[in-house]
Amino acid sequence: MLLRAFTSLLIVVVCATSSHAQENDARPDGWRGAILNLSTPDDTIRLFGTPAKDKDRTALEMRRPVSWLSDKYKQKVFRTLTYKKLFGYKQAQFSFLDGKLVMISLEAQNPTDGAQEWIDPDELESLFVTSFKPHARRAGQKLPPPSVFRASAPAELKKDDYAYWYDMIAVGEDSFIVAVVDNYQHVSEYTPFGRDPTFEGQKKERERINTAGKYPGFVSDIQIISRGLAEP
């Protein structure tokens, strides 16, 4: 009886933690078993099934301009597999060059649209087992060198730099990770078609999200990029 009770408890604990544990299995150079510079399109299809789209000869779509990359990413030489609603993400894309995975793009859920599962920027370090640093994106300014994001000293932004959107960036041995954080405060009450009936709900939800944790807002997009695409 005691053994049966212990076994039942163990099953409950495993079930309750399995989803989070699987997410934590992700690494700085991969996600859910798909690994940069190693995984092939066939490997990815075995992991995630048949994609919603499979396009050859495409260029990479960057959520943020990463000045460290060569112009190779602009060339239509990549194969991209697109999945919808994969492991809690709205969309996941896997891009390959010469048959090897070079970029993973993840579109996260938006809590202001009522999504129950969303990513707090404070969770990024545990999800990818690496250190992230905030960066305020400014028009016309390039990213500082990767060494800045690998330095041990913490980097913080001024209060105003966290307004609107900002980035959380990690630099690993084999990858760059750029996470876009939505901290937009000014929700519009009116649209070209009249008053937005979701305005009050969105405003309250953003106020709650923006005051939670060390870093405000929620993650809207994540891109895990092979350092093989960097300028030599």
Steps between C-alpha positions, in 0.01 A plus 500: 500500500781740593689414180187556293440837667861603441479391135182699450659807655806461277282482189318817601827685559649382169185599309488838668863580420548324165396797284729743683783245509473445125522874443807511724659230287548774243857620468664825383549351153171316461137444594302185580761270349568709188867603512675767295764383253400134557129443436377440145152560355428128535605511867265792560207328329561191713489720811199716417311330219398636161539880485221736397740649242822379342667768287828471316724782380390760756689778679500518880243727665668677790281635782783738590794613284806315630802692375732211586367289213638490149273587208456129435170505689353733234561249222226262389700187579317370809233234548242589767250271672208674673286349778187647656412473871804299604561441873311810609648728232283660232756413234842337470728519198815299432739626231775292338808579294663216306279256689594615851290702746623859531206685657193432716230769516230478768192720518371497857146538631366849569340534846321819402301286254389277786772234468554309825851380411751778439868561564626743762844641401626388842443138390736512202813402693341182635341413164830517312751440781703810417529863609297772329560874507252775414566727205313814393460502124555841341459595137829534316709339774667163457526241773813517713744208443401155630761521776286766673219249542736230626659717768425394857407850622123554500355740246196706587312759302363834603135492599383664177693246291263226616201683350343379177717209378849391601714192443649230722817363340718198578828407331623141523784301350289391203198730499350844538157523664291812452170524689268793422314629807170686463456760773282737303296717736281709273209282395266691273136524605382571148567336165413626151179299538393645837564426866690180573282287733811321633668826604430483875603135522824557310586805710451311829693198372794714390506680835520163677768359269713814503535501878594132537859378537835670450449561130161641393282388211473166320708323235342520156770335285816296546765426239782253557766563235810303409825687545599341169300781338716766663748718317836316479 
